[in-house]
Amino acid sequence: MHRPRHCFRRQQTVSVYACHHWQHVKRLLRYQKGTPSHSLQIAPATSTDLIAFADSDWAGDSDDRTSIMAFLIYYSWKSNKQHSVACSSMEAEYRALAHATSDLLWVQSLLRELHRPTSSPPVLYCDNLSVVNFACNPIHHSRMKHLALDYLFVRDLAQATALHVRHIPTTHQLADSLTKLLPITRFQLLRSKIGVVPATVLRVRDKDTTLV
């Protein structure tokens, strides 16, 4: 799917439709009508290092207050609702971190099968500093009991240096566009950074490459 603005909206189903639901549908249709030439540009990789971004919008669903989580691993992404209500933004972010870690391990395993192993441990970026500190903290906190499996899963990999969890400012969080509606200028910037560009841009870049 190359339309990240509405990636998580397609995941949502409700039994009773209200006015704001139809507004979301109209926004989706307007976006699709306005971007028929956009496509995903996949450029040759310059390294085998794996980099991912994980984010969440705490209580982002106005119907049941579940959080919207997303992660991005070049050139793929996923966005969906969490199954239960998170009690804090840190809890919602940590669940997104755990899901991203699981997919990172799968991609890493796939690259090994293709005889293209990564040269260094994957790097997972998160804009919540508390989550990053918890992931790298060897002390098991009682407040994380309800997230024990996700907590230990990520922490053990971080301790074994099989995964690097690092903080990134929200302004550089590429997964931000997959969890919430953003101002148009910021959304367009993030969209271009993950490789979704108009076909005219692709043709110009291909022409420049040919000339070189």
Beta strands, then each sheet from edge to edge (+ up, - down):
strand 1: 38-40
strand 2: 51-57
strand 3: 68-73
strand 4: 76-81
strand 5: 123-126
strand 6: 164-167
strand 7: 196-198
sheet 1: 1+ 7-
sheet 2: 4+ 3- 2+ 5+ 6+
end
